[in-house]
Amino acid sequence: MTRKTTQRLVMSAVMAALCCVATMVFQIPIYSTNGYIHFGDVFVILSGFLLGPVYGMAAAGIGSMLADILSGYAHYAIPTLLIKALAALVAALIFRALQKRNAKLTLSTVLAGIGAALVVVLGYFAVEATILGYGIGAAASMPMNAIQGGVGMIISSILLPLLLRVPYFKEML
């Protein structure tokens, strides 16, 4: 195993832990949907930006899934693993495609963050409407999921330029 691979694995574990902690520590309950708003999506999106598609998916999915298990939402664990991994994948792919075209960093982070937020909103709607059997009532959680995704996009778009001032993170891209 090369040093770079080891560093990526370690950074993936750190990002997974940050996804989990940010999801669990900063929970704002939404009583109408029995859910909550959290800041874990900030690190889901940052995982995609910094770690790329493969490692970003692993960090975002595993960290978010662990938060569900540890917070008493185990019935969401597998859907969360898939949805957050897909959100990180979308963020990574959009971000990297725009960066290859020399797009401004802010534009790349905002568009990639919007893509990731859409995955989360539509993913949870699909799971709640079909698997959990809420039907069209699952639409009630969409506005809060959109707010959570928007906050994640904004904060990750602010944090990434700051992180890129550190040579280690700049080399990761």
Backbone as JSON, one array per atom type, in Angstrom:
{
  "sequence": "MTRKTTQRLVMSAVMAALCCVATMVFQIPIYSTNGYIHFGDVFVILSGFLLGPVYGMAAAGIGSMLADILSGYAHYAIPTLLIKALAALVAALIFRALQKRNAKLTLSTVLAGIGAALVVVLGYFAVEATILGYGIGAAASMPMNAIQGGVGMIISSILLPLLLRVPYFKEML",
  "N": [[0.85, -1.17, 0.0], [0.62, 2.16, -0.9], [1.9, 5.3, 0.3], [0.24, 7.45, -0.29], [-2.23, 6.16, -0.71], [-2.69, 5.16, 1.85], [-2.93, 7.58, 3.24], [-5.27, 8.58, 2.06], [-7.12, 6.66, 2.9], [-7.04, 7.06, 5.67], [-7.9, 9.74, 5.79], [-10.44, 9.36, 4.77], [-11.62, 7.9, 6.84], [-11.55, 9.84, 8.84], [-13.25, 11.78, 7.69], [-15.61, 10.29, 7.59], [-16.09, 10.0, 10.31], [-16.47, 12.7, 10.95], [-18.8, 13.22, 9.45], [-20.59, 11.6, 10.86], [-20.48, 12.65, 13.52], [-21.18, 15.38, 13.11], [-23.75, 15.03, 12.23], [-24.99, 13.9, 14.46], [-24.53, 15.62, 16.66], [-25.49, 18.23, 16.18], [-28.5, 18.43, 16.03], [-31.62, 19.45, 14.92], [-34.79, 19.11, 15.82], [-37.59, 18.09, 13.84], [-40.74, 18.09, 14.31], [-43.08, 17.56, 12.92], [-42.42, 15.69, 11.02], [-41.07, 13.74, 12.33], [-38.34, 13.7, 12.05], [-35.08, 15.24, 11.69], [-33.04, 18.19, 11.3], [-29.68, 18.55, 10.36], [-26.06, 19.03, 10.44], [-24.51, 17.27, 9.05], [-24.52, 16.93, 6.29], [-22.79, 18.83, 5.31], [-20.27, 17.67, 5.56], [-20.66, 15.42, 4.06], [-20.81, 16.47, 1.48], [-18.31, 17.79, 1.37], [-16.69, 15.52, 1.56], [-17.02, 14.37, -0.95], [-15.87, 16.41, -2.53], [-13.18, 16.58, -1.59], [-12.19, 13.93, -1.37], [-12.89, 12.6, -3.64], [-14.73, 10.45, -5.98], [-14.82, 7.61, -5.15], [-13.59, 7.17, -2.51], [-14.88, 9.29, -1.27], [-17.58, 8.56, -1.45], [-17.58, 6.31, 0.23], [-16.82, 7.41, 2.74], [-18.87, 9.34, 3.22], [-21.25, 7.79, 3.08], [-20.88, 5.7, 5.0], [-20.3, 7.13, 7.39], [-22.65, 8.69, 7.71], [-24.57, 6.66, 7.86], [-23.8, 5.39, 10.24], [-24.42, 7.42, 12.04], [-27.22, 7.42, 11.89], [-27.76, 4.87, 12.96], [-26.7, 5.11, 15.56], [-28.27, 7.16, 16.54], [-30.8, 6.24, 16.86], [-32.3, 5.83, 14.59], [-32.29, 3.48, 13.07], [-33.79, 2.16, 11.14], [-33.5, 3.72, 8.94], [-30.9, 3.32, 8.18], [-29.68, 1.73, 6.03], [-30.91, 2.9, 3.66], [-29.89, 5.51, 4.09], [-27.11, 5.08, 3.93], [-26.88, 4.46, 1.18], [-28.06, 6.75, -0.08], [-26.56, 8.98, 0.9], [-24.0, 8.22, 0.07], [-24.38, 8.27, -2.69], [-24.96, 10.98, -2.96], [-22.47, 12.15, -2.29], [-20.99, 11.08, -4.39], [-22.19, 12.32, -6.65], [-21.62, 15.0, -6.01], [-18.8, 14.9, -6.14], [-18.34, 14.16, -8.84], [-19.57, 16.23, -10.37], [-18.2, 18.47, -9.35], [-15.48, 17.85, -10.03], [-15.66, 17.66, -12.82], [-16.36, 20.28, -13.53], [-14.14, 21.65, -12.53], [-12.14, 20.66, -14.19], [-12.77, 21.99, -16.46], [-11.93, 24.44, -15.88], [-13.62, 26.08, -14.35], [-14.79, 28.57, -12.07], [-13.98, 28.24, -8.62], [-16.01, 28.72, -6.73], [-18.37, 28.53, -8.28], [-18.19, 25.84, -9.06], [-18.35, 24.51, -6.56], [-20.87, 25.31, -5.63], [-22.7, 24.41, -7.64], [-22.14, 21.66, -7.59], [-22.83, 21.12, -4.94], [-25.57, 21.68, -5.03], [-26.4, 19.64, -6.72], [-25.82, 17.4, -5.08], [-27.55, 17.94, -2.94], [-30.03, 17.69, -4.2], [-30.03, 14.95, -4.74], [-30.23, 13.96, -2.13], [-32.72, 15.02, -1.25], [-34.56, 13.94, -3.15], [-33.92, 11.24, -2.91], [-34.56, 10.53, -0.21], [-37.28, 11.12, -0.31], [-38.16, 9.18, -2.16], [-37.57, 6.8, -0.76], [-39.14, 7.1, 1.59], [-41.69, 7.34, 0.5], [-42.09, 4.92, -0.84], [-40.71, 2.48, 0.28], [-41.05, 2.87, 3.08], [-43.71, 3.36, 3.03], [-45.19, 5.79, 3.11], [-46.34, 7.07, 1.02], [-47.64, 9.78, -0.88], [-47.5, 11.46, 1.24], [-44.91, 11.58, 2.04], [-43.84, 13.76, 0.88], [-43.93, 15.8, 2.67], [-41.55, 15.94, 4.07], [-39.75, 16.95, 2.29], [-39.26, 19.85, 2.03], [-37.75, 20.42, 4.4], [-35.58, 18.7, 4.08], [-34.53, 19.89, 1.82], [-33.77, 22.38, 2.83], [-31.81, 21.56, 4.65], [-29.97, 20.42, 2.82], [-29.35, 22.71, 1.35], [-28.12, 24.31, 3.29], [-25.94, 22.66, 3.82], [-24.66, 22.81, 1.32], [-24.0, 25.55, 1.19], [-22.32, 25.96, 3.47], [-20.27, 24.08, 2.96], [-19.3, 25.16, 0.6], [-18.16, 27.45, 1.53], [-16.25, 26.49, 3.32], [-14.48, 24.88, 1.74], [-12.69, 26.56, 0.08], [-11.2, 27.63, 2.17], [-10.04, 25.36, 3.33], [-8.45, 24.6, 1.21], [-6.31, 26.24, 1.36], [-4.51, 24.99, 2.9], [-1.7, 23.08, 2.28], [-1.8, 20.22, 2.19], [-4.52, 19.54, 1.7], [-4.9, 20.84, -0.71], [-3.28, 19.33, -2.4], [-4.78, 17.04, -2.55], [-6.75, 17.42, -4.41]],
  "CA": [[0.0, 0.0, 0.0], [1.43, 3.36, -0.99], [1.67, 6.31, 1.32], [-0.92, 8.25, -0.7], [-3.41, 5.35, -0.45], [-2.87, 5.15, 3.3], [-3.44, 8.9, 3.62], [-6.68, 8.68, 1.62], [-7.92, 5.82, 3.8], [-7.13, 7.75, 6.96], [-8.76, 10.92, 5.61], [-11.8, 8.85, 4.62], [-12.1, 7.57, 8.19], [-11.77, 11.12, 9.52], [-14.45, 12.39, 7.13], [-16.75, 9.48, 8.04], [-16.32, 10.39, 11.71], [-17.04, 14.06, 10.95], [-20.19, 13.09, 9.0], [-21.35, 11.02, 11.96], [-20.54, 13.59, 14.65], [-21.94, 16.57, 12.72], [-25.15, 14.62, 12.15], [-25.52, 13.58, 15.78], [-24.38, 16.67, 17.67], [-26.28, 19.42, 15.86], [-29.8, 18.01, 15.54], [-32.76, 20.34, 15.14], [-35.93, 18.23, 15.58], [-38.74, 18.51, 13.04], [-41.76, 17.25, 14.93], [-44.13, 17.17, 11.96], [-41.96, 14.54, 10.21], [-40.29, 12.86, 13.21], [-36.93, 13.72, 11.62], [-34.3, 16.35, 12.22], [-32.08, 18.84, 10.43], [-28.34, 18.41, 10.94], [-24.96, 19.59, 9.63], [-23.73, 16.18, 8.48], [-24.4, 17.07, 4.83], [-21.59, 19.62, 5.02], [-19.14, 16.76, 5.41], [-20.98, 14.54, 2.94], [-20.41, 17.2, 0.27], [-16.85, 17.96, 1.42], [-16.07, 14.22, 1.27], [-16.98, 14.25, -2.4], [-14.9, 17.37, -3.07], [-11.78, 16.32, -1.2], [-11.76, 12.55, -1.5], [-13.25, 12.05, -4.95], [-15.93, 9.61, -6.01], [-14.79, 6.33, -4.44], [-13.37, 7.38, -1.08], [-15.92, 10.21, -0.81], [-18.8, 7.77, -1.26], [-17.42, 5.47, 1.41], [-16.83, 8.25, 3.94], [-20.19, 9.95, 3.41], [-22.25, 6.76, 3.34], [-20.64, 5.0, 6.27], [-20.44, 8.08, 8.5], [-24.06, 9.04, 7.86], [-25.27, 5.46, 8.31], [-23.49, 5.21, 11.67], [-25.19, 8.41, 12.79], [-28.6, 6.92, 12.0], [-27.79, 3.73, 13.89], [-26.43, 5.58, 16.92], [-29.28, 8.14, 16.94], [-32.1, 5.62, 17.0], [-33.0, 5.79, 13.31], [-31.69, 2.33, 12.38], [-34.6, 1.8, 9.98], [-33.01, 4.53, 7.83], [-29.45, 3.12, 8.01], [-29.31, 1.29, 4.67], [-31.19, 3.98, 2.7], [-28.95, 6.62, 4.29], [-25.83, 4.67, 3.35], [-26.95, 4.6, -0.28], [-28.37, 8.13, -0.48], [-25.42, 9.88, 1.18], [-22.9, 7.82, -0.82], [-24.72, 8.79, -4.01], [-24.81, 12.45, -2.9], [-21.03, 12.44, -2.38], [-20.58, 10.75, -5.76], [-22.66, 13.4, -7.52], [-20.82, 16.18, -5.69], [-17.44, 14.7, -6.66], [-18.32, 14.14, -10.31], [-19.86, 17.58, -10.87], [-17.09, 19.34, -8.96], [-14.28, 17.54, -10.82], [-15.92, 18.0, -14.23], [-16.29, 21.74, -13.67], [-12.76, 22.07, -12.29], [-11.37, 20.34, -15.41], [-13.1, 23.03, -17.44], [-11.42, 25.7, -15.29], [-14.68, 26.89, -13.78], [-14.43, 29.18, -10.79], [-14.17, 27.32, -7.49], [-17.32, 28.96, -6.12], [-19.38, 27.96, -9.17], [-18.06, 24.39, -8.97], [-18.86, 24.02, -5.27], [-22.31, 25.56, -5.53], [-23.43, 23.49, -8.52], [-21.97, 20.29, -7.07], [-23.62, 21.05, -3.72], [-26.98, 21.6, -5.42], [-26.6, 18.27, -7.2], [-25.84, 16.51, -3.92], [-28.78, 18.21, -2.19], [-31.14, 17.09, -4.95], [-29.98, 13.5, -4.5], [-30.73, 13.71, -0.78], [-34.16, 15.31, -1.2], [-35.3, 12.95, -3.95], [-33.65, 9.91, -2.37], [-35.38, 10.28, 0.98], [-38.68, 11.09, -0.74], [-38.42, 7.87, -2.76], [-37.56, 5.77, 0.3], [-40.28, 7.27, 2.47], [-42.93, 7.12, -0.25], [-42.26, 3.52, -1.27], [-40.3, 1.46, 1.24], [-41.69, 3.11, 4.38], [-45.14, 3.35, 2.8], [-45.86, 7.05, 3.4], [-46.99, 7.57, -0.18], [-47.42, 11.2, -1.18], [-47.22, 12.13, 2.51], [-43.45, 11.74, 2.16], [-43.48, 15.09, 0.37], [-43.84, 16.72, 3.81], [-40.17, 16.07, 4.53], [-38.91, 17.52, 1.24], [-38.75, 21.2, 2.3], [-36.71, 20.39, 5.42], [-34.41, 18.08, 3.46], [-33.96, 20.9, 0.92], [-33.08, 23.38, 3.68], [-30.6, 20.89, 5.14], [-29.05, 20.33, 1.69], [-28.9, 24.07, 1.03], [-27.15, 24.71, 4.32], [-24.74, 21.87, 3.56], [-24.01, 23.37, 0.14], [-23.44, 26.87, 1.52], [-21.19, 25.84, 4.4], [-19.15, 23.39, 2.29], [-18.74, 26.1, -0.38], [-17.34, 28.4, 2.29], [-15.12, 25.77, 3.93], [-13.51, 24.32, 0.79], [-11.58, 27.47, -0.22], [-10.36, 27.77, 3.37], [-9.26, 24.13, 3.45], [-7.47, 24.52, 0.12], [-5.12, 27.02, 1.75], [-3.6, 24.03, 3.53], [-1.11, 22.32, 1.17], [-2.25, 18.82, 2.17], [-5.82, 19.46, 1.05], [-4.73, 21.27, -2.09], [-2.72, 18.19, -3.13], [-5.8, 16.0, -2.69], [-7.61, 17.65, -5.59]],
  "C": [[0.9, 1.24, 0.0], [1.05, 4.34, 0.1], [0.42, 7.13, 0.99], [-2.23, 7.48, -0.44], [-3.72, 5.31, 1.04], [-3.44, 6.48, 3.77], [-4.91, 9.06, 3.23], [-7.59, 7.84, 2.52], [-8.11, 6.49, 5.16], [-8.05, 8.96, 6.86], [-10.21, 10.5, 5.41], [-12.41, 8.51, 5.97], [-12.39, 8.84, 8.98], [-13.05, 11.77, 9.02], [-15.71, 11.61, 7.52], [-17.1, 9.85, 9.48], [-16.95, 11.78, 11.78], [-18.49, 14.05, 10.46], [-21.07, 12.6, 10.15], [-21.54, 12.03, 13.09], [-21.38, 14.81, 14.3], [-23.43, 16.25, 12.59], [-25.75, 14.46, 13.54], [-25.53, 14.76, 16.74], [-25.3, 17.86, 17.43], [-27.62, 19.03, 15.25], [-30.88, 19.01, 15.93], [-34.0, 19.51, 14.82], [-37.02, 18.88, 14.72], [-39.89, 17.59, 13.46], [-42.82, 16.79, 13.95], [-43.73, 15.94, 11.14], [-41.21, 13.5, 11.03], [-38.81, 12.75, 12.79], [-36.2, 14.87, 12.27], [-33.4, 16.92, 11.13], [-30.73, 18.76, 11.13], [-27.3, 18.99, 9.99], [-24.08, 18.5, 9.01], [-23.54, 16.31, 6.98], [-23.23, 17.96, 4.42], [-20.43, 18.69, 4.73], [-19.4, 15.69, 4.35], [-20.48, 15.2, 1.65], [-18.89, 17.39, 0.24], [-16.12, 16.65, 1.14], [-15.96, 14.02, -0.24], [-15.93, 15.17, -3.01], [-13.47, 16.91, -2.83], [-11.31, 14.91, -1.5], [-12.06, 11.93, -2.86], [-14.39, 11.06, -4.84], [-15.87, 8.38, -5.12], [-14.65, 6.52, -2.94], [-14.42, 8.32, -0.49], [-17.23, 9.49, -0.54], [-18.72, 6.95, 0.03], [-17.53, 6.29, 2.69], [-18.22, 8.79, 4.23], [-21.24, 8.9, 3.78], [-22.1, 6.11, 4.69], [-20.84, 5.93, 7.46], [-21.89, 8.44, 8.77], [-24.89, 7.86, 8.36], [-25.03, 5.22, 9.81], [-24.27, 6.2, 12.53], [-26.64, 7.97, 12.95], [-28.7, 5.79, 13.01], [-27.65, 4.21, 15.33], [-27.48, 6.57, 17.44], [-30.68, 7.54, 17.07], [-32.93, 5.6, 15.73], [-32.47, 4.63, 12.46], [-32.49, 1.91, 11.15], [-34.22, 2.62, 8.74], [-31.56, 4.21, 7.46], [-29.06, 2.73, 6.59], [-29.68, 2.34, 3.63], [-30.23, 5.16, 2.84], [-27.59, 6.29, 3.71], [-25.83, 4.91, 1.84], [-27.16, 6.04, -0.74], [-27.18, 9.05, -0.27], [-24.2, 9.51, 0.33], [-23.15, 8.36, -2.22], [-24.59, 10.32, -4.05], [-23.34, 12.85, -3.0], [-20.5, 12.15, -3.78], [-20.96, 11.86, -6.73], [-21.86, 14.67, -7.28], [-19.42, 16.06, -6.29], [-17.4, 14.81, -8.17], [-18.58, 15.52, -10.9], [-18.69, 18.52, -10.58], [-15.87, 19.1, -9.85], [-14.47, 17.89, -12.29], [-15.81, 19.51, -14.45], [-14.87, 22.26, -13.45], [-11.87, 21.76, -13.5], [-11.61, 21.37, -16.5], [-12.71, 24.41, -16.94], [-12.53, 26.63, -14.82], [-14.2, 27.47, -12.45], [-14.79, 28.21, -9.67], [-15.56, 27.49, -6.88], [-18.43, 28.35, -6.97], [-19.37, 26.43, -9.07], [-18.66, 23.86, -7.68], [-20.37, 24.2, -5.15], [-23.1, 24.58, -6.39], [-23.31, 22.05, -8.04], [-22.79, 20.1, -5.79], [-25.11, 20.96, -4.01], [-27.3, 20.2, -5.92], [-26.71, 17.27, -6.07], [-27.13, 16.69, -3.12], [-30.0, 17.61, -2.89], [-31.2, 15.58, -4.76], [-30.58, 13.17, -3.14], [-32.25, 13.91, -0.71], [-34.96, 14.24, -1.93], [-35.11, 11.53, -3.42], [-34.5, 9.6, -1.16], [-36.88, 10.29, 0.63], [-39.02, 9.71, -1.3], [-38.49, 6.77, -1.7], [-38.8, 5.88, 1.17], [-41.6, 6.97, 1.76], [-43.16, 5.64, -0.55], [-41.95, 2.53, -0.15], [-40.98, 1.64, 2.59], [-43.2, 3.27, 4.26], [-45.88, 4.65, 3.1], [-46.61, 7.61, 2.2], [-46.66, 9.03, -0.41], [-47.15, 12.01, 0.08], [-45.73, 12.34, 2.74], [-42.99, 13.1, 1.67], [-43.34, 16.1, 1.52], [-42.41, 16.92, 4.28], [-39.26, 16.74, 3.5], [-38.42, 18.94, 1.53], [-37.62, 21.22, 3.33], [-35.43, 19.74, 4.89], [-33.73, 19.07, 2.5], [-33.22, 21.98, 1.7], [-31.76, 22.79, 4.18], [-29.55, 20.8, 4.03], [-28.5, 21.69, 1.31], [-27.87, 24.58, 2.02], [-25.84, 23.95, 4.12], [-23.95, 22.42, 2.39], [-23.32, 24.69, 0.47], [-22.2, 26.73, 2.4], [-20.0, 25.13, 3.73], [-18.5, 24.29, 1.24], [-17.88, 27.16, 0.28], [-16.09, 27.71, 2.83], [-14.07, 25.31, 2.93], [-12.4, 25.3, 0.44], [-10.64, 27.68, 0.97], [-9.47, 26.55, 3.54], [-8.17, 24.05, 2.39], [-6.26, 25.42, 0.35], [-4.07, 26.14, 2.42], [-3.03, 23.15, 2.41], [-1.59, 20.88, 1.08], [-3.56, 18.68, 1.41], [-5.74, 19.87, -0.42], [-4.18, 20.13, -2.96], [-3.76, 17.1, -3.38], [-6.63, 16.17, -3.96], [-6.9, 17.27, -6.82]]
}
